[in-house]
Amino acid sequence: MNVEWDENKNQQNKQKHHISFEIGEKEIKIGDQPTFDALNEIEAAKNHEINYEDAPKLSKQELSEFAPANPAYYKPKKQQITLKLDADVIEAFKRLGKGYQTKINAALRKAIFN
């Protein structure tokens, strides 16, 4: 993602939310450890009330449609069904080890969405 830095916006955010967004300048990957300065800013921000004035009001329906940005954390609602599959297909998945139903689901998802 390409982000254009706006120092005026950064200062407004710092004043409004009591936290700097300068750490957003560098790409942060899952598993990265936050810097000591970032942890201190987050801790200090806990003493301030959250300002919601620029956040849109969302309905329960809109909120229910949210999914994590990282697909690793996406957990869609499961629905139990009865499905007849060829015996050799089921056996092939069972030979892959524990969690064969999850593996079947992943294969179906990949076939549909990729």
C-alpha positions as CSV (number, residue, x, y, z in Angstrom):
1,M,0.0,0.0,0.0
2,N,1.3,3.4,-0.9
3,V,0.7,6.1,1.6
4,E,1.5,9.8,1.2
5,W,2.7,11.4,4.5
6,D,0.8,14.6,5.6
7,E,2.6,16.3,8.5
8,N,-0.4,18.6,9.1
9,K,-2.7,15.6,9.4
10,N,-0.2,13.9,11.6
11,Q,-0.2,16.9,14.0
12,Q,-4.0,17.1,14.0
13,N,-4.2,13.4,14.8
14,K,-1.6,13.7,17.6
15,Q,-3.6,16.6,19.1
16,K,-7.0,14.9,18.7
17,H,-6.1,11.3,19.6
18,H,-3.0,11.8,21.8
19,I,-0.9,9.4,19.8
20,S,1.6,9.9,16.9
21,F,1.0,8.1,13.6
22,E,4.6,8.3,12.6
23,I,5.1,4.6,13.3
24,G,2.7,4.1,10.3
25,E,5.4,5.4,8.0
26,K,7.3,2.1,8.2
27,E,5.8,-1.1,7.0
28,I,4.9,-3.2,10.1
29,K,4.6,-6.9,9.7
30,I,2.9,-9.4,11.9
31,G,5.3,-10.5,14.6
32,D,7.2,-7.2,14.6
33,Q,7.8,-5.9,18.1
34,P,6.7,-2.4,18.8
35,T,9.3,0.2,19.7
36,F,9.7,1.4,23.3
37,D,8.5,4.9,22.2
38,A,5.4,3.4,20.5
39,L,4.6,1.4,23.7
40,N,5.0,4.6,25.8
41,E,2.7,6.6,23.5
42,I,0.0,3.9,23.6
43,E,0.2,3.7,27.4
44,A,-0.1,7.5,27.6
45,A,-3.1,7.5,25.2
46,K,-5.0,5.2,27.6
47,N,-5.4,8.2,30.0
48,H,-7.4,10.1,27.3
49,E,-11.0,9.6,26.3
50,I,-11.5,8.3,22.8
51,N,-12.8,10.9,20.4
52,Y,-15.5,9.4,18.1
53,E,-16.6,12.6,16.3
54,D,-15.1,11.6,12.9
55,A,-16.2,8.0,13.1
56,P,-19.4,7.2,11.2
57,K,-22.4,5.6,13.1
58,L,-22.8,2.0,11.8
59,S,-25.9,-0.2,12.0
60,K,-25.8,-3.7,13.5
61,Q,-26.0,-5.0,10.0
62,E,-22.9,-3.0,8.8
63,L,-21.0,-4.1,11.9
64,S,-21.8,-7.7,11.3
65,E,-20.2,-7.5,7.8
66,F,-16.8,-6.6,9.1
67,A,-14.0,-9.1,8.7
68,P,-10.4,-8.9,9.8
69,A,-8.0,-7.3,7.3
70,N,-5.6,-10.2,7.7
71,P,-7.1,-13.3,6.1
72,A,-5.4,-15.5,8.8
73,Y,-7.8,-14.1,11.3
74,Y,-10.9,-14.4,9.2
75,K,-13.3,-17.0,10.7
76,P,-16.5,-17.2,8.7
77,K,-19.7,-18.6,10.2
78,K,-20.0,-22.3,9.7
79,Q,-23.2,-24.0,8.6
80,Q,-23.8,-27.7,9.1
81,I,-25.0,-29.6,6.1
82,T,-25.3,-33.1,4.8
83,L,-23.2,-33.6,1.7
84,K,-22.5,-36.7,-0.4
85,L,-19.0,-37.0,-1.7
86,D,-17.2,-39.8,-3.5
87,A,-15.7,-42.3,-1.1
88,D,-12.2,-42.0,-2.7
89,V,-12.3,-38.2,-2.2
90,I,-13.1,-38.6,1.5
91,E,-10.4,-41.2,1.9
92,A,-7.8,-39.0,0.2
93,F,-8.6,-36.2,2.6
94,K,-8.6,-38.5,5.6
95,R,-5.1,-39.7,4.6
96,L,-3.9,-36.1,4.9
97,G,-4.4,-36.4,8.7
98,K,-6.5,-34.8,11.4
99,G,-8.8,-32.1,10.3
100,Y,-9.9,-33.6,7.0
101,Q,-13.2,-31.7,7.0
102,T,-11.4,-28.4,7.4
103,K,-9.1,-29.4,4.5
104,I,-12.2,-30.2,2.4
105,N,-13.6,-26.8,3.2
106,A,-10.3,-25.1,2.3
107,A,-10.2,-26.9,-1.0
108,L,-13.7,-25.9,-1.8
109,R,-13.0,-22.3,-0.8
110,K,-9.9,-22.2,-3.0
111,A,-11.8,-23.7,-6.0
112,I,-14.5,-21.1,-5.7
113,F,-12.7,-17.9,-4.8
114,N,-9.3,-18.3,-6.6
